[in-house]
């Protein structure tokens, strides 16, 4: 199983209260304000980390919640926080779920870490139901900064993309853009499986 580009496992126990957890709240908020959930929806959070999003979404609606990540130490925290949910260690491009399993997929502050973005798009297309919704919240950097960061991150599997680039990539796998929300640092791309 391929690791992400940073060692989150070494910071898992302090992630939520630390700098990264505080930074992630801006991205979580974009999802909380824009996600549409119905009673009984089956949802999976890809790159679920410590389970913060799943815990919050389960308080918004009665959902069947699942989460995956590649970092065992982050998952230990998530399993405690989300003890009644299905939390598994696996990669985003090769999940153990059946075809057409989910109504909603979220990926928050994780997409830029995925080493095989096409693999994830293909897998998301496989496991999401027709008319299911995919929410990707990731950093929104201006072009010069994004180019510099992407150049520096080449050796670490990281790559930051624009909302348009994300939508185009998922368009090859049957997703259509629904909406995009942005601020100076964060973006939320919402896509629907056609």
Number of C-alpha atoms within 10 A of each C-alpha: 9 10 16 21 16 11 11 19 17 12 13 20 15 15 19 19 9 12 10 14 15 12 12 18 16 16 21 21 14 21 24 13 8 14 15 12 18 12 10 12 17 20 25 25 25 26 27 27 30 27 27 18 21 25 17 13 17 16 10 14 14 14 18 18 22 21 27 22 25 22 25 16 18 24 25 19 20 26 17 12 15 22 12 12 19 14 22 20 17 19 23 25 17 13 17 9 12 10 13 14 16 24 23 25 21 24 22 25 23 21 24 21 20 21 20 14 18 15 15 20 20 18 18 26 23 20 21 25 19 17 14 22 25 29 23 25 29 26 26 19 18 11 11 8 11 17 15 10 15 17 12 12 15 11 9 14 16 20 19 19 18 17 23 11 11 19 21 14 16 23 17 13 17 16 24 19 20 14 14 17 14 16 12 9 12 18 24 25 22 24 24 23 22 15
